[in-house]
Amino acid sequence: MKKTSLILIIVLIGVGAFFAYDAGLYEKIFTHFMSEDLAILKKQSLSFMEDIQFKDFKKAASYHSPEDQEKVDIPRLIEKMFKVKPEQLDIMEYEILEKSLDSSGNRGRVKIMTKVNILNTGKIKNPEIILYYHKKGDKWFMELESSLHR
């Protein structure tokens, strides 16, 4: 290869890298993957809340890592969080307030506002819950134990 061809290739690579960086291409690519992960966390969190609302505790435990799913006691965690037995808890509404990832992109959190009715008491409460996630490979798993503790 001629010396001028080699110099031309190096210059083209340098110019291309400059424009890619200047145009925010790296940031756009990173943001794209972040937004995909945030969309997954949103979907999982809403699905989890629906499972809790309809008392499907086995499905709610499925958001935990496979090795921890059998050990997770969702009803006990709900009782600790809301200070009421799960069968007395009527989750009326829930809304995601905020979702974020850490700088590594491997840990996430979703903050949820809930509206709950404590049956037989007439009490309506609006507790905020933060669900914590970690990424293993390409999948997100909830850390239920830490998520449902106050």
Secondary structure, DSSP 8 states (H G I E B T S, - for coil): --HHHHHHHHHHHHHHHHHHHHTTHHHHHHHHHHHHHHHHHHHHHHHHHHHHHTT-HHHHHTTS-TTTTTT--HHHHHHHHHSS-GGGEEEEEEEEEEEEE-TTSSEEEEEEEEEEEETTTTEEE--EEEEEEEEETTEEEE-HHHHT--
